[in-house]
Amino acid sequence: MTYEEEMDAGHSCMAQRNWPGAYHHFRNAHDLGHAVRSHHLAAHRAAVRVAARSGRPDRLLYQLVFLGVASLTSWNSDTTSATPAYPPNFAHTLGSANWELKLTRDRSH
């Protein structure tokens, strides 16, 4: 799926109040849109909305922190560029690991 398709699927899940599904699609959109600052930040903002609506304060705090980090470290503002938004760094690596951890934990409940 493309970034746009993942975002659309996430919004569709939100409309159905399917919070785990929405979070999953926004996580995929995050990965696909990472190279474009506006896409990267939109995926984080969508995940913040899911976390707030699903009543998960842990996830909300996590997403707010990473939205702040992404806002400060995403340098590429050209939405048509295929170049990375910022060099790989520890925050990005940690963020990817935490997305996986959260999704795995959600499936076990």
C-alpha positions in Angstrom: 0.0 0.0 0.0 1.1 3.6 -0.5 1.3 6.3 2.1 -2.0 7.8 1.0 -3.7 4.4 1.1 -2.4 3.7 4.6 -3.6 7.1 5.8 -7.0 6.5 4.2 -7.3 3.1 5.8 -6.3 4.5 9.2 -9.0 7.2 8.9 -11.6 4.5 7.8 -10.7 2.5 10.9 -11.0 5.6 13.1 -14.5 6.2 11.7 -15.4 2.6 12.8 -13.8 3.2 16.2 -11.3 0.4 15.4 -8.4 1.9 17.3 -5.9 -0.9 16.9 -6.5 -1.0 13.2 -6.2 2.7 12.9 -2.9 2.7 14.8 -1.6 -0.1 12.7 -2.3 1.8 9.4 -0.9 5.1 10.8 2.3 3.2 11.8 2.6 1.9 8.3 1.9 5.4 6.9 4.6 6.7 9.2 7.2 4.2 7.8 6.2 4.9 4.2 6.1 8.7 4.6 9.2 9.1 6.7 11.2 10.7 3.9 8.7 13.6 3.5 8.3 15.9 6.5 4.6 16.7 6.0 3.8 13.0 5.6 5.9 12.0 8.6 4.3 14.6 10.9 0.8 13.9 9.6 1.2 10.2 10.5 2.3 11.2 14.0 -0.6 13.6 14.4 -3.1 10.9 13.3 -1.5 8.5 15.8 -2.0 11.2 18.6 -5.7 11.4 17.7 -6.1 7.6 17.8 -4.3 7.5 21.2 -6.5 10.3 22.6 -9.7 8.8 21.4 -8.9 5.2 22.4 -8.3 6.2 26.0 -4.6 5.1 26.1 -2.7 7.7 28.1 0.6 5.7 27.7 0.3 5.7 23.9 -0.8 9.4 23.9 2.2 10.4 25.9 4.5 8.3 23.7 3.1 9.8 20.5 3.2 13.4 21.8 6.9 13.0 22.7 7.7 11.5 19.3 5.7 14.1 17.4 7.7 16.8 19.2 11.0 15.0 18.4 9.9 14.6 14.7 8.9 18.3 14.6 12.3 19.3 15.8 14.4 16.8 13.7 12.6 16.6 10.4 14.5 19.0 8.2 13.1 18.3 4.8 10.0 20.4 4.1 9.9 19.6 0.4 6.8 17.4 0.0 7.9 16.2 -3.4 11.4 15.2 -2.4 12.5 11.5 -2.1 15.5 12.4 0.1 15.4 11.4 3.8 13.7 13.9 6.1 16.7 13.7 8.4 19.7 11.4 8.9 19.0 8.1 10.8 19.4 8.7 14.5 18.7 7.1 17.8 15.3 8.6 18.2 14.1 7.1 14.9 15.5 3.7 15.8 13.9 3.8 19.2 10.6 5.0 17.7 10.4 2.1 15.2 11.2 -0.4 18.0 8.5 1.2 20.2 5.9 1.1 17.5 6.5 -2.7 17.2 6.5 -3.2 21.0 3.1 -1.3 21.3 1.5 -3.3 18.5 2.7 -6.6 19.9 1.4 -5.7 23.3 -2.0 -4.6 21.9 -2.4 -7.9 20.2 -1.8 -9.9 23.4 -4.8 -8.3 25.2 
